[in-house]
Amino acid sequence: MTHTHDRQTAGFKERTRVAEARETLLTAATPHDRTETLPVGRVDGRPLAETVSAPNPVPNYDRAAMDGWAVRAADTFGASGRSPAVLRVAVSEAESDPDAAVEPGSAVRVHTGSELPPGADAVVMIEQTEEVGGELEVFDAVTDGENVGETGEDVADGQALFDADHELRPSDLGLLKSVGIDEVSVYDRPTVGVIPTGEELVQSDPAPGEIVETNGLTVSRLVERWGGVATYRNVVTDDAAALRAAVQRDLTKDVVVTTGGSSVGTRDLVPDVVAELGEVLVHGVALKPGHPVALGVVEDTPVVMLPGYPVACIVNAVQFLRPLLKRVGHLADRPTPTEEARLVRKIPSEPGVRTFARVRLGDEDGDRIAEPTRASGSGVLSSVALADGWVVVPEEKEGYGEGETVTVEGWEWSA
């Protein structure tokens, strides 16, 4: 479906709010349905494609929960320090008999985790006993099931463990292995075509008027960190036919991302190309830095058109590409880690615009402090690379004053 798009007036006088733009993008995206079956040792961080239940209980036998003696609880009734119960030692520590059974009036030595012998229904802690010759004195009575880990105490046979879309963690892998599951079906990692654009971009050794390409590299590595598979393309020049071919080439991916060429200048052709091939959903968002971001869809493939300034590119990638990637890949979109800090210098903000102010964290007189970076331009990449996070000033505020307690988002602290 082809839509016209006037890049000279699109979205910049009345910019879309961040939350509305994000919701518009996510509504247009559909989670993919590709799966693969892998050994449990290779699925850390992957979302399950189906519900998983335990084929076996854990433990799969009654076991001793303490070092001591396996007994029949009834044989210890009334035992005390002054009047111990006296049992026959069927198997002592010096002997080994896997077929030993606890007969009435007898005891079998057991260790923590060992299988409870037939006939036994409790374990007396070794501290409450004394072995004398072939007899065992028991100084404390036990009840049926005392100090015994019953079959299925940890995981019951057939117990539901994880729902589909659950993102597996290392502890989950151990649980799967413990119940006898060697492999599981998981969703494929979402794929992303990353297309840097701009006739001035080079990979190294820039001449006057040229710029080293960094946005595509940064976004590609962010995609990998966020659980996706990035295909980092060569730079595409500011030519409509070349851009059209580049976007069409990556429509086999779950997401297409372009960097640069998203504004309203004569060389900002990407939104026009996307509008020609499909639809531009949003162009111009009320955030700073990076309002010239554009969001679209071509043949059911979401397209995120990131600004060319490095900081603006990163801010928009975190705000739009990350949640989009999580949605199409069945991945959990967890909240960004945060910490509170006292602001040592004011942060100004334009009303109606969500501002992302880069800060460095430190300590002063026992307090956590946040200092806005001196370099605040959207083209100053070092202001992000050397920052510890950013403070988000919401649309309804006109900044934060010196001394205020602010929330610092550590957007690079986790996936």
PLY file of the C-alpha trace (Angstrom):
ply
format ascii 1.0
element vertex 415
property float x
property float y
property float z
element edge 414
property int vertex1
property int vertex2
end_header
0.00 0.00 0.00
1.50 3.34 -1.07
0.97 6.56 0.86
2.13 10.07 0.04
4.32 11.83 2.55
5.26 15.50 2.58
8.60 15.58 4.38
8.64 19.37 4.41
5.68 19.60 6.79
5.32 16.11 8.31
4.92 15.97 12.04
7.29 18.75 13.07
4.87 21.52 13.96
2.73 19.17 16.03
5.00 16.40 17.24
3.58 13.13 18.53
4.15 12.39 22.20
6.55 9.56 23.00
4.01 7.20 24.57
1.55 7.64 21.69
4.26 7.14 19.06
5.50 3.99 20.78
2.01 2.55 21.08
1.33 3.29 17.41
4.48 1.42 16.42
3.83 -1.58 18.66
0.24 -1.86 17.49
1.50 -2.19 13.92
3.94 -4.98 14.89
3.18 -8.69 15.09
5.29 -11.22 17.02
6.93 -13.70 14.66
6.15 -17.44 14.88
9.50 -19.06 14.03
10.76 -21.66 16.51
13.66 -24.05 16.97
14.39 -26.92 19.36
17.67 -26.62 21.24
19.50 -28.34 24.12
18.79 -26.70 27.47
22.42 -25.58 27.71
21.90 -23.25 24.74
18.64 -21.49 25.57
19.62 -19.00 28.26
17.67 -15.80 27.60
15.43 -17.37 24.97
11.60 -17.31 25.22
9.81 -20.64 25.31
7.56 -21.44 22.37
5.30 -23.74 24.39
4.25 -24.55 27.94
6.65 -26.89 29.71
5.61 -29.40 32.40
7.71 -31.78 34.47
7.85 -35.33 33.02
9.35 -36.58 36.31
9.10 -35.58 39.96
12.02 -34.06 41.88
13.17 -35.83 43.90
12.01 -39.03 42.26
12.37 -40.99 45.51
11.87 -40.42 49.24
15.21 -39.22 50.61
16.86 -38.45 53.90
16.89 -34.73 54.68
19.47 -35.14 57.45
22.47 -37.26 58.34
21.17 -39.86 60.77
19.26 -43.09 61.04
16.26 -44.24 59.04
13.65 -45.68 61.38
9.98 -46.43 61.83
8.63 -43.43 63.71
6.47 -45.63 65.90
9.62 -47.33 67.25
10.80 -44.02 68.74
7.59 -43.16 70.57
8.34 -41.91 74.07
12.12 -41.72 73.53
13.96 -39.11 75.63
17.35 -38.34 77.04
16.56 -40.23 80.23
14.73 -43.07 78.56
16.09 -43.70 75.06
14.47 -46.03 72.59
16.82 -48.91 71.80
16.85 -50.22 68.23
18.81 -52.88 66.44
21.41 -51.59 63.96
20.51 -53.24 60.67
23.20 -51.48 58.63
25.83 -49.29 60.26
28.04 -46.64 58.74
30.82 -49.18 58.25
28.63 -51.35 56.07
27.03 -50.85 52.68
23.88 -52.65 51.66
21.65 -50.89 49.10
18.96 -53.49 49.68
18.81 -52.94 53.42
15.31 -52.51 54.81
14.09 -51.13 58.10
12.30 -53.85 59.95
10.27 -53.17 63.12
12.68 -52.29 65.92
15.67 -51.66 63.62
17.53 -48.69 62.09
19.65 -48.10 58.98
22.37 -45.43 58.74
21.60 -42.77 56.07
23.20 -39.57 54.81
21.57 -36.36 53.57
20.09 -36.98 50.12
20.32 -40.77 50.23
17.27 -42.85 49.38
15.08 -43.77 52.32
15.27 -47.56 52.85
12.08 -49.62 52.48
10.09 -49.78 55.67
11.37 -46.47 57.07
9.13 -43.43 57.43
11.36 -41.00 59.35
14.99 -40.07 60.05
16.47 -39.44 63.48
19.26 -36.83 63.41
22.61 -38.36 64.27
23.00 -35.84 67.14
20.04 -37.49 68.89
21.51 -40.99 68.78
24.38 -43.05 70.09
25.52 -46.35 68.64
26.62 -48.89 71.22
27.78 -52.17 69.78
24.98 -53.47 67.58
22.36 -51.29 69.17
21.25 -47.70 68.63
20.02 -45.51 71.46
17.53 -42.85 70.29
17.13 -39.85 72.61
14.36 -38.01 70.75
11.11 -39.27 69.27
10.31 -38.49 65.62
7.01 -38.36 63.79
6.02 -39.97 60.50
7.79 -38.08 57.66
10.13 -36.13 59.94
13.48 -35.26 58.31
12.35 -36.91 55.08
12.19 -35.28 51.64
9.23 -36.92 49.96
9.00 -37.82 46.28
7.94 -34.72 44.33
8.61 -32.39 47.26
10.54 -30.01 44.98
8.65 -30.60 41.73
5.56 -32.76 41.38
5.14 -35.20 38.53
3.38 -33.34 35.69
3.67 -29.96 37.40
3.49 -26.96 35.02
6.86 -25.23 35.13
6.85 -22.40 32.58
4.34 -20.83 30.22
5.01 -20.05 26.58
6.91 -16.76 26.14
8.72 -17.24 29.47
12.26 -15.95 29.01
14.57 -18.64 30.36
17.13 -17.83 33.05
20.14 -19.88 34.21
18.21 -21.20 37.23
15.39 -22.27 34.89
17.84 -24.33 32.85
18.92 -26.18 35.97
15.29 -26.91 36.85
14.57 -28.22 33.35
17.56 -30.53 33.53
16.60 -31.74 37.02
13.22 -33.01 35.79
14.80 -34.82 32.85
14.22 -32.32 30.04
17.19 -32.21 27.68
15.83 -29.88 24.98
13.03 -27.35 24.56
11.30 -25.42 21.79
12.11 -21.71 21.82
11.35 -18.76 19.57
14.01 -17.72 17.09
15.84 -14.52 17.91
14.24 -11.57 16.08
16.14 -10.38 13.03
16.93 -6.75 12.23
18.38 -5.16 9.12
20.43 -2.09 10.11
20.93 0.35 7.21
23.17 3.39 7.78
22.45 6.14 5.26
24.26 9.29 4.18
26.60 10.16 1.32
29.05 11.75 3.78
29.64 8.53 5.76
32.83 6.48 5.61
34.08 3.58 7.72
37.46 5.13 8.53
39.97 7.90 7.69
37.46 10.68 6.98
38.44 13.45 4.62
37.11 16.99 5.15
33.33 16.86 4.86
33.20 13.13 5.65
32.06 11.48 8.88
32.94 8.07 10.32
29.89 5.82 10.41
29.05 4.96 14.04
25.26 4.83 14.27
24.85 1.56 12.39
27.55 -0.10 14.47
26.05 1.13 17.74
22.50 0.14 16.82
23.63 -3.29 15.61
25.34 -4.02 18.90
22.31 -2.74 20.83
20.11 -5.12 18.83
22.38 -8.03 19.79
22.36 -6.97 23.44
18.55 -6.74 23.38
18.22 -10.33 22.15
18.07 -9.86 18.38
20.23 -10.77 15.40
21.51 -7.73 13.52
22.61 -7.58 9.90
24.80 -4.48 9.70
24.61 -3.26 6.10
27.02 -1.10 4.13
26.33 2.63 3.97
23.62 3.60 1.49
23.95 6.99 -0.16
21.22 9.65 -0.24
19.55 8.35 -3.37
15.89 7.35 -3.49
16.42 4.31 -5.72
19.32 3.03 -3.61
17.38 3.55 -0.39
14.32 1.85 -1.85
16.38 -1.21 -2.82
18.04 -1.34 0.59
14.71 -1.29 2.46
13.17 -3.88 0.13
16.18 -6.18 0.56
15.61 -6.33 4.32
11.84 -6.87 4.31
12.64 -10.53 5.04
13.78 -9.34 8.49
11.44 -8.86 11.43
12.44 -5.18 11.68
14.18 -2.69 9.38
16.16 0.15 10.94
17.70 3.06 9.10
20.03 5.65 10.57
20.17 9.17 9.16
18.05 10.87 6.55
14.91 11.01 8.71
14.43 14.79 9.00
12.91 17.24 6.52
15.91 18.46 4.53
16.40 17.96 0.81
18.66 14.94 1.48
16.35 13.38 4.09
14.74 10.90 1.74
14.08 7.86 3.95
10.54 8.80 5.10
9.57 9.48 1.48
10.88 6.09 0.41
9.04 4.29 3.21
5.85 6.19 2.39
6.19 5.13 -1.23
6.66 1.48 -0.28
4.21 1.37 2.62
3.12 3.83 5.28
4.76 6.36 7.60
2.88 6.09 10.88
4.69 8.84 12.80
7.15 11.51 11.73
8.36 13.86 14.42
8.15 12.99 18.12
8.11 15.35 21.10
11.39 14.28 22.62
14.82 15.82 22.90
17.31 15.01 21.54
15.97 13.33 18.43
12.57 14.67 17.43
13.05 13.89 13.68
12.52 10.14 14.22
10.03 8.45 11.90
8.17 5.18 12.34
6.54 3.20 9.56
5.59 -0.17 8.15
6.24 -1.77 4.76
4.61 -5.09 3.85
3.89 -5.81 7.53
7.53 -5.15 8.46
8.04 -2.31 10.96
10.57 0.31 9.89
12.29 2.53 12.46
13.91 5.60 10.88
16.44 6.93 13.40
17.99 10.41 13.23
21.58 10.80 12.09
22.95 12.64 15.12
24.51 9.91 17.31
22.90 10.84 20.64
19.49 11.34 19.03
19.94 7.98 17.30
20.64 6.19 20.59
17.83 7.88 22.51
15.28 6.90 19.86
16.67 3.38 19.55
16.10 2.85 23.26
12.64 4.41 23.19
11.30 2.72 20.06
13.53 -0.01 18.65
14.07 -1.80 21.96
10.36 -2.30 22.84
9.61 -3.16 19.20
12.31 -5.83 19.19
11.00 -7.27 22.44
7.48 -7.44 21.01
8.28 -9.13 17.71
10.69 -11.55 19.40
8.45 -12.64 22.32
11.04 -11.15 24.70
10.29 -9.63 28.10
10.38 -5.83 28.00
11.69 -5.27 31.52
11.84 -1.82 33.12
15.12 0.05 32.82
17.23 -0.18 36.01
17.23 3.10 37.92
18.77 4.76 40.94
18.04 7.95 42.81
20.57 10.79 42.97
20.79 14.45 43.94
21.15 16.83 41.00
24.18 19.10 41.31
23.20 21.37 38.42
19.82 22.23 36.95
18.38 20.52 33.90
16.26 22.78 31.68
13.47 21.35 29.54
10.94 22.59 27.03
7.31 22.15 28.14
5.49 19.50 26.14
8.74 17.74 25.22
10.21 14.68 26.92
13.88 15.47 27.53
16.67 12.93 28.03
19.51 14.62 29.91
22.80 12.72 30.14
24.38 12.58 33.59
27.41 11.18 35.35
26.99 9.62 38.77
29.21 10.13 41.77
29.29 10.32 45.54
29.50 13.45 47.70
29.33 13.54 51.50
27.72 10.12 51.52
25.06 11.09 48.96
24.64 9.81 45.44
24.89 12.73 43.03
24.08 13.23 39.36
25.94 15.79 37.27
24.62 16.70 33.80
27.28 16.33 31.15
28.68 19.62 29.87
28.36 18.50 26.27
24.65 18.28 25.59
24.40 18.45 21.79
22.73 15.55 20.01
25.82 15.08 17.85
28.25 14.66 20.75
28.59 10.89 21.01
31.04 11.08 23.90
28.34 12.68 26.05
26.54 9.32 26.03
29.55 7.01 26.02
31.04 8.80 29.03
27.73 9.19 30.89
26.32 6.72 33.41
22.70 7.18 32.36
20.13 9.80 31.70
17.44 11.68 33.57
14.06 11.76 31.83
12.23 15.05 32.21
8.52 14.39 31.48
6.51 16.57 29.14
4.63 18.35 31.93
7.78 19.64 33.69
10.04 22.55 32.80
13.18 20.81 33.95
14.66 19.95 37.35
16.40 22.35 39.70
19.75 22.01 41.39
19.46 19.91 44.55
16.36 18.00 43.45
16.35 14.22 43.76
16.05 12.68 40.31
15.77 9.19 38.88
18.68 8.12 36.69
17.93 5.49 34.06
20.83 3.16 33.39
19.73 2.19 29.90
22.97 0.29 29.20
22.97 -1.62 32.50
20.81 -4.47 31.25
19.31 -6.03 28.18
0 1
1 2
2 3
3 4
4 5
5 6
6 7
7 8
8 9
9 10
10 11
11 12
12 13
13 14
14 15
15 16
16 17
17 18
18 19
19 20
20 21
21 22
22 23
23 24
24 25
25 26
26 27
27 28
28 29
29 30
30 31
31 32
32 33
33 34
34 35
35 36
36 37
37 38
38 39
39 40
40 41
41 42
42 43
43 44
44 45
45 46
46 47
47 48
48 49
49 50
50 51
51 52
52 53
53 54
54 55
55 56
56 57
57 58
58 59
59 60
60 61
61 62
62 63
63 64
64 65
65 66
66 67
67 68
68 69
69 70
70 71
71 72
72 73
73 74
74 75
75 76
76 77
77 78
78 79
79 80
80 81
81 82
82 83
83 84
84 85
85 86
86 87
87 88
88 89
89 90
90 91
91 92
92 93
93 94
94 95
95 96
96 97
97 98
98 99
99 100
100 101
101 102
102 103
103 104
104 105
105 106
106 107
107 108
108 109
109 110
110 111
111 112
112 113
113 114
114 115
115 116
116 117
117 118
118 119
119 120
120 121
121 122
122 123
123 124
124 125
125 126
126 127
127 128
128 129
129 130
130 131
131 132
132 133
133 134
134 135
135 136
136 137
137 138
138 139
139 140
140 141
141 142
142 143
143 144
144 145
145 146
146 147
147 148
148 149
149 150
150 151
151 152
152 153
153 154
154 155
155 156
156 157
157 158
158 159
159 160
160 161
161 162
162 163
163 164
164 165
165 166
166 167
167 168
168 169
169 170
170 171
171 172
172 173
173 174
174 175
175 176
176 177
177 178
178 179
179 180
180 181
181 182
182 183
183 184
184 185
185 186
186 187
187 188
188 189
189 190
190 191
191 192
192 193
193 194
194 195
195 196
196 197
197 198
198 199
199 200
200 201
201 202
202 203
203 204
204 205
205 206
206 207
207 208
208 209
209 210
210 211
211 212
212 213
213 214
214 215
215 216
216 217
217 218
218 219
219 220
220 221
221 222
222 223
223 224
224 225
225 226
226 227
227 228
228 229
229 230
230 231
231 232
232 233
233 234
234 235
235 236
236 237
237 238
238 239
239 240
240 241
241 242
242 243
243 244
244 245
245 246
246 247
247 248
248 249
249 250
250 251
251 252
252 253
253 254
254 255
255 256
256 257
257 258
258 259
259 260
260 261
261 262
262 263
263 264
264 265
265 266
266 267
267 268
268 269
269 270
270 271
271 272
272 273
273 274
274 275
275 276
276 277
277 278
278 279
279 280
280 281
281 282
282 283
283 284
284 285
285 286
286 287
287 288
288 289
289 290
290 291
291 292
292 293
293 294
294 295
295 296
296 297
297 298
298 299
299 300
300 301
301 302
302 303
303 304
304 305
305 306
306 307
307 308
308 309
309 310
310 311
311 312
312 313
313 314
314 315
315 316
316 317
317 318
318 319
319 320
320 321
321 322
322 323
323 324
324 325
325 326
326 327
327 328
328 329
329 330
330 331
331 332
332 333
333 334
334 335
335 336
336 337
337 338
338 339
339 340
340 341
341 342
342 343
343 344
344 345
345 346
346 347
347 348
348 349
349 350
350 351
351 352
352 353
353 354
354 355
355 356
356 357
357 358
358 359
359 360
360 361
361 362
362 363
363 364
364 365
365 366
366 367
367 368
368 369
369 370
370 371
371 372
372 373
373 374
374 375
375 376
376 377
377 378
378 379
379 380
380 381
381 382
382 383
383 384
384 385
385 386
386 387
387 388
388 389
389 390
390 391
391 392
392 393
393 394
394 395
395 396
396 397
397 398
398 399
399 400
400 401
401 402
402 403
403 404
404 405
405 406
406 407
407 408
408 409
409 410
410 411
411 412
412 413
413 414
